């Protein structure tokens, strides 16, 4: 796995962990944000592979 993907996933995991720990967090927003980030990471990886 390229370092930049690992770094992005670590950051996303940290973000999701902070949302889980915060009782006032908007989980729906966090899931949308995570989905957008994962979609972007996969698209960037696919374009790098070409």
Secondary structure as the mmCIF struct_conf table of DSSP 4:
data_model
#
loop_
_struct_conf.conf_type_id
_struct_conf.id
_struct_conf.beg_label_comp_id
_struct_conf.beg_label_asym_id
_struct_conf.beg_label_seq_id
_struct_conf.end_label_comp_id
_struct_conf.end_label_asym_id
_struct_conf.end_label_seq_id
HELX_RH_AL_P HELX_RH_AL_P1 UNK A 3 UNK A 21
TURN_TY1_P TURN_TY1_P1 UNK A 23 UNK A 24
HELX_RH_AL_P HELX_RH_AL_P2 UNK A 27 UNK A 49
#
